[in-house]
Amino acid sequence: MYQKILELYNGIPTLESSRLTLRRMLAKDYLDMYEYASNPIVSQYLLWNPHDSTSFTKKYLKQMQ
């Protein structure tokens, strides 16, 4: 299951317009991800429990590379 998720994640294209760029998250984005991933209200609708530390989020994003 994890391998399939990783394949899908790494296949996400970058979409760009004149005002916006959408791209997959990188390890350097860990503080931004932690901001929402640690919120119990947000994570109740996702497949994970709230992140309990920035180091957990950083490790997660490194694994997804």
C-alpha positions in Angstrom: 0.0 0.0 0.0 2.8 2.4 1.0 4.6 1.8 -2.3 1.4 2.6 -4.3 0.9 5.9 -2.4 4.6 6.8 -3.0 4.2 6.2 -6.7 1.1 8.4 -6.9 2.7 11.1 -4.8 5.9 11.2 -7.0 3.8 11.3 -10.1 2.1 14.6 -9.2 2.9 17.2 -11.9 3.7 20.8 -11.3 1.0 23.2 -12.5 1.9 26.8 -13.1 0.0 30.0 -14.0 1.0 33.6 -14.0 -0.1 33.9 -10.3 0.2 30.4 -8.8 2.4 27.4 -8.8 1.1 24.0 -7.5 3.7 21.4 -6.8 4.2 18.4 -4.6 5.5 19.2 -1.1 9.2 19.0 -0.5 11.2 18.3 2.7 11.9 22.0 3.0 8.1 22.6 3.3 7.8 20.8 6.6 6.9 23.8 8.7 4.0 24.7 6.4 2.7 21.2 6.4 3.1 20.9 10.2 0.9 24.0 10.5 -2.1 22.2 9.1 -1.1 18.6 9.8 -0.9 19.2 13.5 -4.4 20.6 13.7 -6.9 18.0 15.1 -9.8 19.7 13.3 -8.1 19.4 9.9 -6.7 16.0 10.4 -10.0 14.4 11.5 -10.9 14.4 7.8 -7.5 13.0 6.6 -5.9 9.5 6.7 -3.5 10.4 9.6 -3.5 11.5 13.2 -2.4 15.0 14.0 1.4 15.4 13.7 2.8 15.8 17.2 6.2 17.5 16.2 7.9 19.3 13.4 10.5 16.5 13.3 7.8 14.0 12.5 6.5 16.1 9.6 10.1 16.6 8.3 10.7 12.8 8.5 7.4 12.1 6.7 8.2 14.5 3.8 11.8 13.1 3.5 10.3 9.6 3.1 8.0 10.8 0.4 10.9 12.1 -1.8 
